[in-house]
Amino acid sequence: MCIRDSVDVLRPDVHLDYARALLETGNLEKADFEIESARLTKPAPKGMALVELSTARLRLAQGKKDLAKKALAEAQKLDPENADIKAFEIK
């Protein structure tokens, strides 16, 4: 059995975890793909908030501050009590 057979690609957190690793290593194009893959799983609102937070992190890394702010605002709207969302700042 290969690892691909044991990964549930219908779970948004799987895509977001991989996207975070890609983002941390500077692979923005692949991180974007994984974040959009997470979005396509149509997660519940709290899950979608994490997708939007990841989008904000990616857009900031891409130098797209206005798009990062828009994604962060959407994340805050979807899950206003999330500590990671509250802690993320765009200056």
C-alpha positions in Angstrom: 0.0 0.0 0.0 1.4 3.4 -0.9 0.8 6.5 1.3 -1.4 8.0 -1.4 -3.9 5.2 -0.6 -4.2 6.2 3.0 -4.6 10.0 2.6 -8.2 11.3 2.6 -8.2 14.0 0.0 -11.7 15.0 0.8 -10.7 16.4 4.2 -9.8 20.1 4.0 -7.3 19.8 6.9 -5.2 17.4 4.9 -4.8 20.0 2.1 -4.3 22.9 4.6 -1.6 21.0 6.5 0.3 20.3 3.2 -0.3 23.9 2.1 1.2 25.2 5.3 4.3 23.1 4.8 4.6 24.3 1.2 4.1 27.9 2.2 6.8 27.6 4.9 9.3 26.3 2.2 8.4 29.0 -0.2 6.5 26.9 -2.7 3.7 29.4 -3.2 2.3 28.0 -6.4 1.8 24.5 -4.9 0.5 26.0 -1.7 -2.1 27.9 -3.6 -3.2 24.7 -5.4 -3.6 22.9 -2.0 -5.6 25.8 -0.5 -7.9 25.8 -3.4 -8.2 22.0 -3.2 -9.3 22.5 0.4 -11.8 25.1 -0.7 -13.3 22.6 -3.2 -14.1 20.1 -0.4 -16.7 22.6 0.7 -15.9 22.5 4.5 -18.3 23.7 7.2 -18.0 27.4 8.1 -15.2 26.9 10.7 -13.3 24.9 8.2 -13.8 27.5 5.5 -12.5 30.1 8.0 -9.3 28.1 8.1 -9.2 28.0 4.3 -9.6 31.8 4.3 -6.9 32.2 6.9 -4.5 30.1 4.8 -5.5 32.2 1.8 -4.6 35.3 3.7 -1.2 33.9 4.7 -0.5 32.9 1.0 -1.6 36.3 -0.4 0.6 38.1 2.1 3.6 35.9 1.1 2.8 36.8 -2.5 2.9 40.5 -1.7 -0.9 40.9 -2.3 -1.7 42.7 0.9 -5.2 43.8 -0.2 -6.2 40.3 -1.1 -4.8 39.0 2.2 -6.9 41.5 4.1 -10.0 40.5 2.2 -9.4 36.8 3.0 -8.7 37.6 6.7 -11.9 39.6 6.9 -13.8 36.6 5.5 -12.1 34.3 8.0 -13.1 36.6 10.9 -16.6 36.7 9.7 -16.9 32.9 9.4 -15.2 32.1 12.8 -14.8 35.2 14.9 -13.7 33.2 18.0 -10.9 31.4 16.4 -7.6 32.2 18.2 -5.4 31.7 15.2 -7.5 34.1 13.2 -7.6 36.6 16.0 -3.8 36.4 16.3 -3.0 36.9 12.6 -2.2 40.5 11.7 -1.6 42.2 8.4 0.4 45.4 8.8 
